[in-house]
Amino acid sequence: MLHVLDVEWARSNEELGVLVRYCDDFVVLTGSRAAAKEAKARIGAILGRLGLQLHPDKTRIACFAKGQEGFVFLGFEHRMRESKRWRGRWYLQKWPSPGAMASIRAKVRQRTSLRLASLPLEDVVGHLNSVLRGWGAYFAVGNSSVKFHAVDSYVHLRMAELASKKYGLHGRYWATRFTYGWLTDLGIYRLGGKVRYYRAASA
């Protein structure tokens, strides 16, 4: 249905900026706030002819320059970051959004519920790995390293809690029993080291 938007934009609105769309999610990248406001108005008019409207809560204008607001698109948070090596150069970076992080934590929590303590830990790991692989593959291209390590740490914590429940142990055993090596031997899929970096555009 939104193919009409693509055609209309290419025909008479491209001077305002670049429209990037995936299904019903889209962003328009413009060179100024004035152009962004005009783009929003024109898109609203096009959608109106289709009997649609922009979502009032999800639609906003954000300043992308030099690390300001940025935006979330398709689960990624996009922001400009200044190079640590070349000060004054800004690069586009993206990583899992707060919503994406909340989603994977909820899935990990569900698959490591203490109610599963009666199952072999290998079975728990198998179900968990399928989720981690899929989520990690989607967010691997970009700058997700910090977020990936945060998920790995959360998985380690949840597996240690589950193992403590299973074996009737307490927290004081975690440092010596439920170690990095223990988790590795279980065959857990780790996100750390799976990021595939790409050459970003500078500004």
C-alpha positions as CSV (number, residue, x, y, z in Angstrom):
1,M,0.0,0.0,0.0
2,L,2.8,2.4,0.8
3,H,4.4,1.9,-2.6
4,V,2.3,5.0,-3.4
5,L,4.4,6.9,-1.0
6,D,7.6,5.8,-2.6
7,V,6.4,6.8,-6.1
8,E,5.1,10.2,-4.9
9,W,8.3,10.9,-3.0
10,A,10.5,10.0,-6.0
11,R,8.4,12.0,-8.4
12,S,8.0,15.4,-6.6
13,N,9.6,15.4,-3.1
14,E,13.1,14.1,-3.4
15,E,14.5,17.7,-3.1
16,L,13.5,17.6,0.6
17,G,15.6,14.6,1.5
18,V,16.0,10.8,1.3
19,L,13.1,8.6,2.2
20,V,14.1,5.2,3.6
21,R,11.2,2.8,4.1
22,Y,10.8,-0.8,5.2
23,C,7.1,-2.0,5.3
24,D,5.3,0.6,7.3
25,D,8.4,2.0,9.1
26,F,10.2,4.9,7.4
27,V,12.5,7.8,8.0
28,V,13.3,10.9,5.9
29,L,16.8,12.3,6.2
30,T,16.9,16.0,5.5
31,G,19.5,18.8,5.6
32,S,17.5,21.1,7.9
33,R,14.7,21.2,10.4
34,A,12.6,23.3,8.0
35,A,12.9,20.6,5.3
36,A,12.0,18.0,7.9
37,K,8.8,19.9,8.8
38,E,7.9,20.2,5.2
39,A,8.6,16.5,4.5
40,K,6.3,15.6,7.5
41,A,3.5,17.8,6.1
42,R,3.8,16.4,2.6
43,I,3.9,12.8,3.8
44,G,0.9,13.4,6.0
45,A,-1.0,14.7,2.9
46,I,0.0,11.6,0.8
47,L,-1.0,9.2,3.6
48,G,-4.3,11.1,4.1
49,R,-5.3,10.4,0.5
50,L,-4.8,6.7,1.3
51,G,-6.9,6.9,4.4
52,L,-3.9,6.7,6.7
53,Q,-2.2,9.0,9.1
54,L,1.2,9.3,10.8
55,H,1.3,7.9,14.3
56,P,1.1,10.9,16.6
57,D,3.4,9.4,19.3
58,K,5.9,7.6,17.1
59,T,6.4,10.4,14.6
60,R,8.9,13.1,15.5
61,I,11.6,15.4,14.1
62,A,15.1,14.8,15.6
63,C,18.4,16.6,15.1
64,F,21.0,14.1,14.0
65,A,24.1,16.3,14.0
66,K,27.1,15.9,16.3
67,G,25.6,13.3,18.6
68,Q,22.3,15.0,19.3
69,E,19.0,13.1,19.6
70,G,19.3,10.5,16.9
71,F,16.5,8.1,16.2
72,V,15.4,4.5,16.5
73,F,14.7,2.6,13.2
74,L,14.0,-1.1,12.8
75,G,15.2,-1.8,16.4
76,F,18.5,0.1,16.0
77,E,19.3,3.3,17.7
78,H,21.2,5.6,15.2
79,R,23.4,8.4,16.4
80,M,26.5,10.3,15.3
81,R,29.6,9.7,17.4
82,E,32.8,11.7,17.4
83,S,35.9,9.7,16.5
84,K,38.2,9.1,19.5
85,R,41.2,9.1,17.2
86,W,40.2,12.0,14.9
87,R,38.5,14.8,16.9
88,G,36.1,16.8,14.9
89,R,35.1,13.8,12.7
90,W,31.6,12.4,13.4
91,Y,30.5,9.0,12.2
92,L,27.1,7.3,12.1
93,Q,26.9,4.4,14.5
94,K,24.0,2.1,15.5
95,W,23.3,-0.4,18.2
96,P,20.3,-2.2,19.7
97,S,17.7,0.3,21.0
98,P,16.4,0.2,24.6
99,G,13.3,-1.6,23.4
100,A,15.5,-4.2,21.7
101,M,17.5,-4.7,24.8
102,A,14.4,-5.1,26.9
103,S,13.0,-7.6,24.5
104,I,16.1,-9.9,24.6
105,R,16.3,-9.7,28.3
106,A,12.7,-10.7,28.6
107,K,13.3,-13.7,26.3
108,V,16.4,-14.7,28.3
109,R,14.5,-14.4,31.5
110,Q,11.7,-16.6,30.2
111,R,14.0,-19.3,29.0
112,T,16.0,-19.4,32.2
113,S,13.0,-19.3,34.6
114,L,13.7,-21.0,37.9
115,R,10.7,-23.2,37.1
116,L,13.0,-24.9,34.6
117,A,15.4,-26.1,37.3
118,S,14.3,-29.7,36.9
119,L,15.5,-29.8,33.3
120,P,19.0,-30.6,32.2
121,L,20.9,-27.4,31.8
122,E,22.0,-28.5,28.4
123,D,18.3,-28.4,27.3
124,V,17.9,-24.9,28.7
125,V,21.0,-23.8,26.8
126,G,19.7,-25.3,23.6
127,H,16.5,-23.3,23.7
128,L,18.4,-20.2,24.8
129,N,21.0,-20.4,22.1
130,S,18.4,-20.3,19.3
131,V,17.2,-17.0,20.6
132,L,20.6,-15.5,21.1
133,R,21.8,-16.6,17.6
134,G,18.8,-15.0,15.9
135,W,18.9,-11.8,17.9
136,G,22.7,-11.5,17.6
137,A,22.7,-12.1,13.8
138,Y,20.2,-9.2,13.3
139,F,22.1,-6.7,15.4
140,A,25.6,-7.9,14.5
141,V,26.2,-5.3,11.8
142,G,26.9,-2.0,13.5
143,N,28.4,-0.9,16.8
144,S,26.7,-3.4,19.2
145,S,29.7,-4.6,21.1
146,V,28.9,-2.9,24.4
147,K,25.2,-4.1,24.2
148,F,26.3,-7.6,23.3
149,H,28.6,-7.9,26.3
150,A,25.7,-6.7,28.5
151,V,23.5,-9.5,27.2
152,D,26.3,-12.0,27.7
153,S,26.6,-10.9,31.4
154,Y,22.9,-11.1,31.9
155,V,22.8,-14.6,30.4
156,H,25.6,-15.7,32.8
157,L,23.7,-14.3,35.8
158,R,20.5,-16.0,34.8
159,M,22.2,-19.4,34.2
160,A,24.1,-19.1,37.5
161,E,20.8,-18.4,39.3
162,L,19.1,-21.4,37.6
163,A,22.0,-23.7,38.4
164,S,22.0,-22.5,42.0
165,K,18.3,-23.4,42.2
166,K,18.9,-26.8,40.5
167,Y,21.7,-27.8,42.8
168,G,20.4,-26.2,46.0
169,L,23.4,-23.8,46.2
170,H,23.7,-20.2,47.1
171,G,25.5,-17.1,45.8
172,R,28.8,-17.7,47.6
173,Y,29.5,-20.6,45.1
174,W,29.1,-18.5,42.0
175,A,32.7,-17.2,41.9
176,T,34.2,-20.6,42.0
177,R,31.6,-22.9,40.4
178,F,29.5,-21.0,37.9
179,T,32.5,-19.4,36.1
180,Y,33.1,-18.3,32.6
181,G,34.6,-21.6,31.9
182,W,31.6,-23.4,33.3
183,L,29.3,-21.5,31.0
184,T,31.5,-22.2,28.1
185,D,31.5,-25.9,28.8
186,L,27.7,-25.8,28.8
187,G,27.9,-24.6,25.2
188,I,26.3,-21.2,25.6
189,Y,26.3,-19.0,22.6
190,R,28.1,-15.8,23.3
191,L,27.4,-12.5,21.5
192,G,30.7,-11.0,22.4
193,G,33.1,-10.9,19.4
194,K,30.2,-11.4,16.9
195,V,29.9,-7.8,15.8
196,R,30.6,-7.1,12.1
197,Y,31.8,-3.5,11.7
198,Y,31.2,-1.6,8.6
199,R,32.7,1.6,7.1
200,A,30.4,4.4,8.2
201,A,29.9,7.8,6.5
202,S,31.6,10.7,8.2
203,A,30.1,14.2,8.7
